Amino acid sequence: MKNTIKVRRAIKDVTQAQLADIIGVSRQTISAIEKNKYVPSTVLALKLARYFEVAIEEFFELTQED
């Protein structure tokens, strides 16, 4: 699964640590999601989409491997 968290963070000028505090997870969790090493729960994905004001489908994309 691909995601656009890193790009959207840059647009909003927010660090991994700041985003983690806002969403209620660790900075390591945000890093792992950005590196596609961790697939977030539905609740976490919805929180991220709400924060960035985008539909969840704009945030995460399935790849052929998925």
BELFENZI-V909521 format. One record per residue. N is the residue number from 0. BURIAL is 1 if it has 24 or more other C-alpha atoms within 12 Angstrom, else 0. Layout:
N;BURIAL  N;BURIAL
This chain:
0;0  1;1  2;1  3;1  4;1  5;1  6;0  7;1  8;1  9;0  10;0  11;0  12;0  13;0  14;0  15;1  16;0  17;0  18;1  19;1  20;0  21;0  22;1  23;0  24;1  25;0  26;0  27;0  28;1  29;1  30;1  31;0  32;1  33;1  34;0  35;0  36;0  37;0  38;0  39;1  40;0  41;0  42;0  43;1  44;1  45;0  46;1  47;1  48;1  49;0  50;1  51;1  52;0  53;0  54;0  55;1  56;0  57;0  58;1  59;1  60;0  61;0  62;0  63;0  64;0  65;0
